[in-house]
Amino acid sequence: MKKENALDAAKKIKMLVFDVDGVMTDGSITYDENGVEYKTFNAKDGHGVIRMRNSGFITAIITARNNGTVQHRAKNLNFTELYQGRKYKLPALMELMEKYNLSYENISYMGDDLPDICILEKVGLACCPADAVKEVQEICNFKSSFGGGKGAVRELCDFILDAQGIEKEYLISEGSSK
């Protein structure tokens, strides 16, 4: 099924949903000598998410892995919802849709790999970083010019705000951080 062009789809978005590894990060996973996992996030991506929340959008993470760093990042950026340990991501998205009374056309999802395809095929604005796998890139109607963890999330946030004619809010609300 051919996707609607990205600009028209972006005008209908009310919720942004993100994968983590390869989208909010560059996909690298680092462990210390005790087996503790670390991730690195992009501050510009974080500022984009904060601006979306400040503009009234619902923001969510759906990831197959469980990680304390992700929980901390989601809290710092004031994500509306966090779903970790979801090997099958579509049921989590359907829970979100029911909770917020949204349809697929109101949702933007950014993913980078094969487990994300089941959602990307359904949402109105299917998005991927520049370094997503070929199969994902082929079905997305928004392809960032930046790689995962390198500004792809920020570019998407700016694109949706611009498409909806929303002034960019440059002030970070008190208590939030990049």
Backbone as JSON, one array per atom type, in Angstrom:
{
  "sequence": "MKKENALDAAKKIKMLVFDVDGVMTDGSITYDENGVEYKTFNAKDGHGVIRMRNSGFITAIITARNNGTVQHRAKNLNFTELYQGRKYKLPALMELMEKYNLSYENISYMGDDLPDICILEKVGLACCPADAVKEVQEICNFKSSFGGGKGAVRELCDFILDAQGIEKEYLISEGSSK",
  "N": [[0.84, -1.17, 0.0], [0.63, 2.16, -0.9], [2.04, 4.89, 0.78], [0.74, 7.95, 2.12], [1.9, 11.24, 1.17], [4.65, 12.62, 3.03], [4.4, 15.25, 4.12], [1.61, 15.83, 4.06], [0.74, 13.73, 5.69], [2.01, 14.4, 8.1], [0.59, 16.56, 9.01], [-1.55, 15.52, 10.36], [-0.71, 14.35, 12.67], [-0.75, 13.39, 16.1], [0.48, 11.97, 18.0], [3.77, 10.92, 18.71], [5.86, 8.2, 18.32], [8.62, 6.29, 19.32], [11.25, 3.98, 18.61], [14.15, 2.79, 20.38], [17.02, 1.78, 20.3], [19.16, 2.47, 17.7], [17.56, 4.48, 16.79], [16.89, 6.58, 18.75], [19.36, 6.31, 19.75], [22.66, 5.59, 18.44], [22.66, 2.95, 17.98], [24.67, 1.56, 19.16], [25.76, -0.51, 21.83], [27.01, -0.45, 24.98], [28.88, -2.05, 27.49], [29.85, -2.17, 30.93], [32.47, -3.52, 33.08], [30.97, -4.93, 34.88], [28.78, -5.75, 33.56], [26.83, -3.86, 33.22], [24.69, -1.99, 31.22], [25.12, 0.68, 28.91], [23.96, 3.63, 27.24], [24.12, 6.14, 24.69], [22.73, 9.27, 24.14], [21.4, 11.83, 21.96], [21.59, 15.28, 22.47], [20.28, 17.25, 20.96], [18.22, 15.8, 19.75], [16.8, 15.23, 22.08], [15.96, 17.79, 22.83], [14.18, 18.3, 20.77], [12.13, 16.43, 21.35], [11.24, 17.43, 23.83], [10.21, 19.88, 22.96], [8.07, 18.99, 21.42], [6.43, 17.84, 23.4], [5.93, 20.16, 24.91], [4.39, 21.44, 23.09], [2.06, 20.08, 23.12], [1.86, 17.49, 22.1], [1.54, 13.91, 22.26], [3.99, 11.74, 23.45], [5.87, 8.79, 23.02], [7.69, 5.81, 23.85], [8.48, 2.71, 22.5], [10.05, -0.21, 23.07], [12.0, -3.18, 22.63], [13.82, -3.97, 24.5], [14.76, -3.94, 28.01], [15.81, -1.36, 30.02], [17.49, 0.61, 32.35], [18.69, 3.04, 31.77], [17.21, 3.97, 29.6], [14.74, 4.32, 30.82], [15.41, 6.41, 32.56], [16.09, 8.41, 30.68], [13.63, 8.75, 29.36], [12.1, 9.77, 31.46], [13.49, 12.17, 32.01], [12.97, 13.6, 29.67], [10.32, 13.87, 29.81], [8.54, 12.04, 28.57], [5.37, 10.88, 27.52], [4.55, 8.23, 27.61], [6.06, 5.04, 28.28], [7.09, 2.03, 27.07], [8.72, -0.76, 27.77], [10.59, -3.79, 27.14], [9.04, -4.99, 25.21], [8.79, -7.23, 23.02], [7.09, -7.81, 20.94], [5.83, -5.27, 19.26], [3.53, -4.08, 18.14], [1.1, -4.71, 19.64], [1.53, -3.04, 21.89], [1.42, -0.51, 20.71], [-1.25, -0.54, 19.9], [-2.5, -0.52, 22.39], [-1.83, 2.06, 23.21], [-3.18, 3.54, 21.25], [-5.83, 2.95, 21.87], [-5.99, 3.93, 24.5], [-5.63, 6.7, 24.12], [-7.51, 7.26, 22.26], [-6.96, 7.31, 19.42], [-6.32, 7.05, 15.88], [-4.51, 5.13, 13.39], [-3.62, 7.0, 11.49], [-3.08, 9.24, 12.98], [-0.65, 8.9, 14.11], [2.86, 8.99, 14.36], [5.65, 7.02, 13.77], [8.96, 6.16, 14.51], [11.33, 4.0, 13.41], [14.0, 1.59, 12.92], [14.69, -0.98, 12.13], [13.98, -4.46, 11.28], [12.04, -5.5, 13.26], [10.41, -3.28, 13.57], [8.81, -2.95, 11.38], [6.16, -3.97, 11.36], [4.68, -2.01, 12.67], [5.36, 0.32, 11.25], [4.21, -0.14, 8.76], [1.56, 0.44, 9.22], [1.08, 2.98, 10.44], [0.33, 6.53, 10.02], [2.45, 8.36, 9.53], [5.28, 7.08, 8.72], [8.5, 6.63, 9.77], [12.09, 6.87, 9.51], [15.58, 6.71, 10.49], [18.48, 7.84, 8.61], [20.24, 5.71, 8.42], [18.78, 3.38, 8.62], [17.72, -0.05, 8.08], [17.44, -1.41, 4.76], [14.9, -2.55, 4.12], [13.19, -1.25, 5.87], [13.52, 1.44, 5.12], [12.33, 1.38, 2.61], [9.57, 1.38, 3.08], [8.94, 3.67, 4.42], [7.55, 6.96, 4.68], [8.77, 9.21, 5.57], [12.06, 9.93, 5.61], [14.79, 10.49, 7.48], [17.55, 12.72, 7.12], [19.57, 12.3, 8.78], [21.44, 10.0, 10.84], [20.54, 7.38, 13.21], [20.4, 8.45, 16.57], [21.81, 10.69, 15.94], [20.51, 13.02, 15.32], [18.18, 12.44, 13.93], [15.7, 12.15, 15.24], [15.22, 14.78, 16.1], [15.05, 16.11, 13.64], [12.68, 15.0, 12.63], [10.82, 15.9, 14.58], [10.96, 18.71, 14.18], [10.03, 18.79, 11.55], [7.33, 17.93, 11.79], [6.27, 19.93, 13.48], [6.64, 22.17, 11.8], [5.01, 21.38, 9.62], [2.51, 21.49, 10.78], [2.29, 24.11, 11.33], [3.14, 25.15, 13.76], [4.61, 27.3, 16.04], [8.04, 27.22, 16.8], [9.11, 26.3, 19.91], [11.53, 27.47, 21.91], [12.3, 27.55, 24.53], [13.1, 25.61, 27.29], [11.09, 23.87, 29.47], [10.92, 24.42, 33.01], [12.72, 22.21, 35.05], [13.02, 20.27, 33.16], [15.42, 18.59, 31.11], [17.96, 18.42, 28.61]],
  "CA": [[0.0, 0.0, 0.0], [1.41, 3.4, -1.0], [1.83, 5.82, 1.88], [0.47, 9.35, 1.86], [3.16, 11.97, 1.25], [5.02, 12.91, 4.42], [3.89, 16.54, 4.57], [0.18, 15.68, 4.35], [0.61, 12.84, 6.85], [2.49, 15.1, 9.3], [-0.44, 17.51, 9.46], [-2.55, 14.79, 11.14], [-0.05, 13.66, 13.79], [-1.02, 13.8, 17.47], [1.37, 11.17, 18.85], [5.04, 10.47, 18.15], [6.33, 7.0, 19.0], [9.99, 6.01, 18.92], [12.1, 2.88, 19.05], [15.32, 3.38, 21.03], [18.3, 1.41, 19.69], [19.22, 2.78, 16.27], [16.72, 5.66, 16.52], [17.29, 7.57, 19.75], [20.8, 6.1, 19.89], [23.25, 5.15, 17.17], [22.58, 1.5, 17.93], [25.76, 0.97, 19.94], [25.45, -0.93, 23.19], [28.26, -0.52, 25.72], [28.78, -2.68, 28.8], [31.02, -2.05, 31.79], [33.0, -4.82, 33.52], [29.95, -5.61, 35.67], [27.66, -6.09, 32.69], [25.85, -2.77, 33.18], [24.55, -1.48, 29.86], [25.06, 2.13, 28.76], [23.55, 4.15, 25.93], [24.4, 7.56, 24.5], [21.63, 9.95, 23.47], [21.72, 13.11, 21.34], [20.91, 16.38, 23.16], [19.37, 17.93, 20.02], [17.03, 14.95, 19.68], [16.07, 15.44, 23.32], [15.3, 19.1, 22.79], [13.03, 18.13, 19.87], [11.07, 15.73, 22.09], [10.7, 18.38, 24.81], [9.39, 20.85, 22.23], [6.82, 18.33, 21.04], [5.61, 17.75, 24.62], [5.5, 21.52, 25.24], [3.41, 21.83, 22.08], [0.84, 19.31, 23.35], [1.86, 16.17, 21.47], [1.79, 12.72, 23.07], [5.25, 11.12, 23.04], [5.98, 7.45, 23.59], [8.77, 4.9, 23.46], [8.2, 1.27, 22.54], [11.32, -0.88, 22.82], [12.03, -4.59, 22.98], [14.75, -4.18, 25.6], [14.54, -3.29, 29.31], [17.05, -0.68, 30.36], [17.33, 1.72, 33.28], [19.09, 4.28, 31.1], [16.07, 4.4, 28.79], [13.75, 4.82, 31.77], [15.9, 7.71, 33.01], [15.97, 9.36, 29.56], [12.2, 9.02, 29.16], [11.67, 10.64, 32.56], [14.11, 13.49, 31.81], [12.34, 14.28, 28.53], [8.88, 13.93, 30.08], [7.76, 11.22, 27.65], [4.05, 10.56, 28.04], [4.44, 6.78, 27.82], [7.25, 4.22, 28.07], [6.84, 0.59, 27.02], [9.97, -1.51, 27.62], [10.44, -5.24, 27.16], [7.97, -5.36, 24.28], [9.33, -7.91, 21.84], [6.07, -7.57, 19.91], [5.55, -3.85, 19.48], [2.21, -3.66, 17.68], [0.11, -4.67, 20.74], [1.77, -1.85, 22.71], [0.88, 0.62, 19.97], [-2.7, -0.62, 19.95], [-2.88, -0.06, 23.73], [-1.73, 3.53, 23.18], [-4.26, 4.06, 20.41], [-7.08, 2.84, 22.63], [-5.91, 4.83, 25.66], [-5.74, 8.11, 23.7], [-8.56, 7.36, 21.24], [-6.32, 7.74, 18.18], [-6.24, 6.09, 14.78], [-3.15, 5.02, 12.84], [-3.24, 8.21, 10.76], [-2.66, 10.26, 13.95], [0.57, 8.44, 14.76], [4.16, 8.93, 13.71], [6.53, 6.05, 14.42], [10.3, 6.1, 13.93], [12.02, 2.75, 13.66], [15.17, 1.42, 12.06], [15.03, -2.37, 11.82], [12.88, -5.35, 10.91], [10.93, -5.58, 14.23], [9.58, -2.08, 13.51], [8.01, -2.93, 10.15], [4.74, -4.21, 11.64], [4.07, -0.72, 13.01], [5.6, 1.27, 10.16], [3.25, -0.4, 7.67], [0.21, 0.85, 9.6], [0.94, 4.37, 10.9], [0.22, 7.57, 9.01], [3.77, 8.89, 9.21], [6.28, 6.05, 8.98], [9.76, 7.39, 9.75], [13.31, 6.14, 9.82], [16.84, 7.42, 10.35], [19.16, 7.61, 7.34], [20.97, 4.44, 8.44], [17.86, 2.25, 8.83], [17.89, -1.13, 7.1], [16.79, -1.15, 3.47], [13.49, -2.94, 4.16], [12.48, -0.19, 6.58], [13.55, 2.64, 4.28], [11.42, 1.2, 1.48], [8.16, 1.59, 3.43], [8.76, 4.93, 5.16], [7.27, 8.18, 3.92], [9.71, 10.23, 6.05], [13.4, 9.4, 5.84], [15.65, 11.55, 7.97], [18.88, 12.83, 6.5], [20.51, 12.01, 9.86], [21.42, 8.66, 11.37], [20.01, 7.17, 14.54], [21.21, 9.06, 17.62], [22.61, 11.77, 15.35], [19.65, 14.13, 14.93], [17.0, 11.99, 13.19], [14.5, 12.46, 16.03], [15.03, 16.23, 16.06], [14.58, 16.49, 12.3], [11.27, 14.62, 12.56], [10.05, 16.83, 15.42], [10.89, 19.99, 13.47], [9.2, 18.58, 10.36], [5.92, 17.9, 12.19], [5.91, 21.28, 13.94], [6.53, 23.02, 10.6], [3.85, 20.95, 8.83], [1.29, 21.9, 11.47], [2.33, 25.56, 11.52], [3.32, 25.45, 15.18], [5.84, 28.04, 16.33], [9.03, 26.45, 17.53], [9.32, 26.76, 21.28], [12.95, 27.27, 22.2], [12.56, 27.51, 25.96], [12.87, 24.32, 27.92], [10.33, 24.09, 30.7], [11.69, 24.21, 34.24], [12.75, 20.83, 35.51], [13.37, 19.39, 32.05], [16.79, 18.73, 30.64], [18.24, 17.79, 27.33]],
  "C": [[0.89, 1.24, 0.0], [1.03, 4.34, 0.13], [1.52, 7.21, 1.35], [1.8, 10.12, 1.92], [3.38, 12.47, 2.67], [4.43, 14.22, 4.93], [2.41, 16.46, 4.93], [-0.04, 14.81, 5.58], [0.98, 13.57, 8.14], [1.45, 16.06, 9.86], [-1.47, 16.86, 10.38], [-1.99, 14.18, 12.43], [-0.42, 14.29, 15.14], [-0.1, 13.08, 18.46], [2.61, 10.77, 18.08], [5.53, 9.31, 18.99], [7.71, 6.66, 18.44], [10.47, 4.66, 19.43], [13.31, 3.55, 19.71], [16.6, 3.05, 20.27], [18.26, 1.62, 18.18], [18.35, 3.95, 15.86], [17.11, 6.79, 17.46], [18.77, 7.45, 20.1], [21.34, 5.68, 18.53], [23.25, 3.63, 17.03], [23.69, 0.8, 18.71], [25.26, 0.6, 21.33], [26.79, -1.15, 23.89], [28.0, -1.14, 27.08], [30.02, -2.35, 29.62], [31.43, -3.45, 32.26], [32.01, -5.61, 34.37], [28.72, -5.99, 34.86], [26.57, -5.04, 32.65], [25.87, -2.14, 31.79], [24.43, 0.05, 29.86], [24.64, 2.5, 27.36], [23.89, 5.63, 25.89], [23.28, 8.16, 23.67], [22.1, 11.31, 22.96], [20.91, 14.22, 22.01], [19.94, 17.11, 22.23], [18.09, 17.12, 19.83], [16.16, 15.18, 20.92], [15.33, 16.76, 23.34], [14.08, 19.04, 21.87], [11.86, 17.47, 20.57], [10.43, 16.67, 23.11], [9.8, 19.4, 24.11], [8.06, 20.25, 21.81], [5.89, 18.24, 22.25], [5.07, 19.13, 24.99], [4.45, 22.03, 24.27], [2.14, 20.99, 22.14], [0.77, 17.95, 22.7], [2.08, 15.08, 22.52], [3.08, 12.12, 22.55], [5.39, 9.78, 23.75], [7.21, 6.73, 23.06], [8.21, 3.5, 23.54], [9.5, 0.58, 22.15], [11.28, -2.32, 23.31], [12.89, -4.86, 24.21], [14.26, -3.48, 26.86], [15.84, -2.65, 29.73], [16.77, 0.51, 31.26], [17.71, 3.05, 32.67], [17.95, 4.83, 30.27], [14.98, 4.97, 29.71], [14.14, 6.22, 32.25], [15.74, 8.77, 31.91], [14.5, 9.73, 29.33], [11.66, 9.96, 30.24], [12.22, 12.06, 32.36], [13.42, 14.29, 30.71], [10.83, 14.37, 28.69], [8.05, 13.2, 29.02], [6.43, 10.89, 28.31], [3.97, 9.1, 28.44], [5.78, 6.1, 27.54], [6.86, 2.76, 28.15], [8.18, -0.09, 26.75], [9.67, -3.01, 27.67], [9.32, -5.74, 26.26], [8.55, -5.94, 23.0], [8.38, -7.74, 20.66], [5.51, -6.17, 20.15], [4.14, -3.42, 19.1], [1.15, -3.69, 18.79], [0.29, -3.46, 21.65], [1.21, -0.61, 22.02], [-0.65, 0.63, 20.03], [-3.24, -0.2, 21.33], [-2.86, 1.47, 23.79], [-2.87, 4.14, 22.39], [-5.58, 4.04, 21.16], [-7.1, 3.84, 23.79], [-6.17, 6.29, 25.27], [-6.77, 8.33, 22.59], [-8.02, 7.92, 19.92], [-6.41, 6.65, 17.13], [-4.81, 6.09, 14.25], [-2.71, 6.31, 12.17], [-2.78, 9.34, 11.68], [-1.31, 9.97, 14.58], [1.76, 8.48, 13.81], [4.99, 7.92, 14.49], [7.87, 6.09, 13.72], [10.97, 4.82, 14.39], [13.14, 2.56, 12.66], [15.42, -0.01, 11.59], [13.78, -3.22, 11.64], [11.76, -5.45, 11.94], [9.99, -4.37, 14.2], [8.61, -2.07, 12.33], [6.52, -3.11, 10.42], [4.0, -2.93, 12.02], [4.19, 0.26, 11.85], [4.61, 1.09, 9.0], [1.87, 0.18, 7.97], [0.06, 2.34, 9.89], [0.88, 5.35, 9.73], [1.55, 8.11, 8.56], [4.81, 7.88, 9.67], [7.65, 6.67, 8.75], [10.94, 6.49, 10.07], [14.53, 7.06, 9.75], [17.5, 7.06, 9.01], [19.84, 6.25, 7.28], [20.08, 3.24, 8.79], [18.12, 1.18, 7.77], [17.02, -0.86, 5.88], [15.3, -1.45, 3.51], [12.63, -1.89, 4.87], [12.41, 1.06, 5.71], [12.53, 2.57, 3.15], [9.96, 1.5, 1.82], [7.89, 2.92, 4.13], [8.45, 6.09, 4.23], [8.04, 9.38, 4.47], [11.03, 9.55, 6.36], [14.29, 10.55, 6.26], [16.96, 11.56, 7.19], [19.97, 12.55, 7.53], [20.36, 10.56, 10.32], [20.79, 8.59, 12.75], [20.95, 7.73, 15.59], [22.05, 10.23, 17.16], [21.75, 12.93, 14.86], [18.4, 13.73, 14.17], [15.71, 12.34, 13.93], [14.21, 13.95, 15.96], [14.49, 16.67, 14.71], [13.1, 16.15, 12.13], [10.4, 15.58, 13.37], [9.88, 18.17, 14.73], [9.97, 19.9, 12.26], [7.71, 18.62, 10.72], [5.46, 19.27, 12.68], [5.73, 22.22, 12.75], [5.28, 22.68, 9.8], [2.55, 21.44, 9.45], [1.27, 23.39, 11.79], [2.48, 25.98, 12.97], [4.66, 26.16, 15.36], [6.78, 27.16, 17.13], [9.28, 27.09, 18.9], [10.75, 26.44, 21.68], [13.27, 27.23, 23.68], [12.24, 26.12, 26.48], [12.17, 24.58, 29.24], [11.19, 23.74, 31.92], [11.59, 22.76, 34.67], [13.07, 19.84, 34.41], [14.83, 19.59, 31.71], [16.93, 18.05, 29.3], [18.67, 16.38, 27.57]]
}
